[in-house]
Amino acid sequence: MNLPAAASEHSRVSMRDRMAMYNDNVLKIGLFGSNCSSGRAVTRVPERWSGNWEDNLALARMADDAGIDFILPVGRWKGYGGDTDYMGTTLETITWATGLLAHTKRLIAFGTVHAPLFHPLIAAKQFVTADQVSGGRFGLNVVVGWNEDEFQMFGVTQREHEQRYDYAQEWLDAVKLAWGPKDDFDYDGRFLKLKNVRAKPKPYGGSRPLIMNAGASPAGRAFAIRNCDAFFTQASLTSIEETAGRVKAAKDDAAAQGRELDVYAVGVVTCRPTQKEAEEYYNYATIENADWSAVDGILGKKNISPATVGEEEFQKQRHHYAHGLGGLLMVGDPDRIAGQLADLSRAGLRGIGFSFVNYLKELPYFCDEVLPRLERLGIRQKRA
Ligand SMILES: Cc1cc2nc3c(=O)[nH]c(=O)nc-3n(C[C@H](O)[C@H](O)[C@H](O)COP(=O)(O)O)c2cc1C
């Protein structure tokens, strides 16, 4: 494998190659959220992530050289306010991915795309373009929408929850038709009516981009099982058995529909030479210097307040959201972080997408110290 950068125009790329991200790493490692200001750390510390293009480009090149497998953006149109306007400055994800793919050789870059906001035929062509630019390294994260005020910005009314996934199904069916073998087709759905469509060219190498989704509701999970190659779900470090059960259930449900599905999680990493240093930095950045007014903005959009959930739960949720919209919290020295990743791999997870407070400053230490430990444990290939 390892073919996309050097692949010729006529190379075939199988879905299995795409799902393996063109390498033999048992546990895939990616970066999550770097296209947004502050990434996933709702913090006021001065070293918080800029999210600007120069830093994203430097990060993607560094990650590509270090053998990181993927980079996954957040699709966000409006920030959460607070002292820092958390996630207030964001790069659009399809163009961001295309730019990064043009400057890298190996990693997969996802676009995170709101199905209700993008016309499926325009979107399908954008995905094909990104896929061609990169020799088959574009991936699609389909999202149906989270925040009401983002939709108001576009003059689009959010559908009722279940219907969002009904619409997304038609949207994705139309995208897949545009990617498929037929150049000409009609699509007559409940929501979408597309006549005399012509869709050329097709994705790179005779297959199609990886598709992922992170739906948490029964409708969202069912959408992932029916359509996706990768499903991002919640994982637990305190109960690896519970994580293993979740992974197995999702894979079994997909297999029952004749489909192969890989299961992923997201996490927030603070890795330092000693456990004490890691905990001190975590407390400094995420507790003492949290942008609490932005955290309250996130909670407000989710209708989580002392009045709706009670004071105790509200305080719990405040701490949970201080490190950016959830995910596994991993704070420790390299041995601890590598051990936790090995546990997650044993639970059957195919990969994990991380964020750091400052991705560019923290990634080198992670790559120098944690990746070799994972190589010795046999869950990552030796880097060249
Ligand atoms: C890894 C991950 C990435 C996500 N990215 C986005 C995003 O960028 N934009 C967005 O609106 N929602 C995003 N979501 C939200 C999910 O797509 C989904 O809407 C959410 O988990 C709630 O599930 P539900 O839609 O089934 O209710 C993400 C969730 C996760 C866990």
The ligand as a Tripos MOL2 file, in Angstrom:
@<TRIPOS>MOLECULE
LIG
   31    33     1     0     0
SMALL
NO_CHARGES

@<TRIPOS>ATOM
      1 C1        -16.0890   13.3840   16.4570 C.3       1 LIG1
      2 C2        -17.2980   14.2510   16.2980 C.ar      1 LIG1
      3 C3        -17.2940   15.2410   15.3460 C.ar      1 LIG1
      4 C4        -18.3970   16.0390   15.1620 C.ar      1 LIG1
      5 N1        -18.3240   17.0850   14.3210 N.ar      1 LIG1
      6 C5        -19.3740   17.9230   14.2280 C.ar      1 LIG1
      7 C6        -19.2580   19.1240   13.5180 C.ar      1 LIG1
      8 O1        -18.1690   19.4610   13.0910 O.2       1 LIG1
      9 N2        -20.3420   19.9110   13.3350 N.ar      1 LIG1
     10 C7        -21.5490   19.5930   13.8620 C.ar      1 LIG1
     11 O2        -22.5060   20.3310   13.6530 O.2       1 LIG1
     12 N3        -21.6790   18.4480   14.6010 N.ar      1 LIG1
     13 C8        -20.6180   17.6510   14.8120 C.ar      1 LIG1
     14 N4        -20.7150   16.5540   15.6080 N.ar      1 LIG1
     15 C9        -22.0150   16.1850   16.1380 C.3       1 LIG1
     16 C10       -22.5470   14.8910   15.5770 C.3       1 LIG1
     17 O3        -22.5650   14.8990   14.1730 O.3       1 LIG1
     18 C11       -23.9440   14.6080   16.1280 C.3       1 LIG1
     19 O4        -24.8830   15.5370   15.6430 O.3       1 LIG1
     20 C12       -23.9740   14.6290   17.6400 C.3       1 LIG1
     21 O5        -23.0680   13.6640   18.1420 O.3       1 LIG1
     22 C13       -25.3590   14.3930   18.1840 C.3       1 LIG1
     23 O6        -25.8780   13.1890   17.6710 O.3       1 LIG1
     24 P1        -27.2880   13.1420   16.9420 P.3       1 LIG1
     25 O7        -27.2090   14.0220   15.7300 O.co2     1 LIG1
     26 O8        -27.4850   11.6920   16.5900 O.co2     1 LIG1
     27 O9        -28.3070   13.6500   17.9350 O.co2     1 LIG1
     28 C14       -19.5830   15.8040   15.8910 C.ar      1 LIG1
     29 C15       -19.5680   14.8310   16.9000 C.ar      1 LIG1
     30 C16       -18.4290   14.0950   17.1440 C.ar      1 LIG1
     31 C17       -18.4380   13.0900   18.2710 C.3       1 LIG1
@<TRIPOS>BOND
     1     1     2 1
     2     2     3 ar
     3     2    30 ar
     4     3     4 ar
     5     4     5 ar
     6     4    28 ar
     7     5     6 ar
     8     6     7 ar
     9     6    13 1
    10     7     8 2
    11     7     9 ar
    12     9    10 ar
    13    10    11 2
    14    10    12 ar
    15    12    13 ar
    16    13    14 ar
    17    14    15 1
    18    14    28 ar
    19    15    16 1
    20    16    17 1
    21    16    18 1
    22    18    19 1
    23    18    20 1
    24    20    21 1
    25    20    22 1
    26    22    23 1
    27    23    24 1
    28    24    25 2
    29    24    26 1
    30    24    27 1
    31    28    29 ar
    32    29    30 ar
    33    30    31 1
@<TRIPOS>SUBSTRUCTURE
     1 LIG1         1 GROUP 0 **** ****
